[in-house]
Amino acid sequence: MDFTVKTLEGKDAGKVSLSDAIFGLEPREDIIARVVRWQLAKRQQGTHKSKGRAEVSRTGAKMYKQKGTGRARHHSARAPQFRGGGKAHGPVVRSHAHDLPKKIRALGLRHALSAKLKAEDIIVIDDLVANEAKTKALAGAFASLGLTNALIIGGAEIEGNFKLAAQNIPNVDVLPVQGINVYDILRRGKLVLSKAAVEALEERFK
């Protein structure tokens, strides 16, 4: 399908052909949800930890004799039922990551891109280049395009001035095309692709 390309100033700059195999799918929420869950699980630190009864610093001596006191039978004060004792079945340091097939990950990205196009939340820019590293000038250009909450995807490398000017603008993320991912696409309102990013995506999914 043909899609209008704009400049950073908001002017028309011709058209680009978007592949139906990448941008024209009927979005499936279940596949997108699986990929997002995989991404978020992978980034969890998993450093939560509590001490078990073998790790707390308390005496291991029997509290009182087994019989004759009229009280319940106990041994160590490290047991979980006592104040200062170890935690029973507490969290341990572990990885939350789980496997997801490569084909599902790739399919999830295509469905996320298709969902953005279907919602009319995609803008294609001819070139992401700033004349100078001035946040105010770039913020004005974004305002003219209606970008208040956006993910911007450039080519293999982001031009230096553009990267510096964009990094202080709130709710705007800038990534090279290698860093495009489902979670970041969904968490921002608009998806802005450069022509180089479109070409790279089509080459990737060829």
Secondary structure, 3 states (H helix, E strand, C coil): CEEEEECCCCCEEEEEECCHHHHCCCCCHHHHHHHHHHHHHHHCCCCCCCCCCCCCCCCCCCCCCCCCCCCCCCCCCCCCCCCCCCCCCCCCCCCCCCCCCHHHHHHHHHHHHHHHHHCCCEEEECCCCCCCCCHHHHHHHHHHHCCCCEEEECCCCCCHHHHHHHCCCCCEEEECHHHCCHHHHHHCCEEEEEHHHHHHHHHHCC
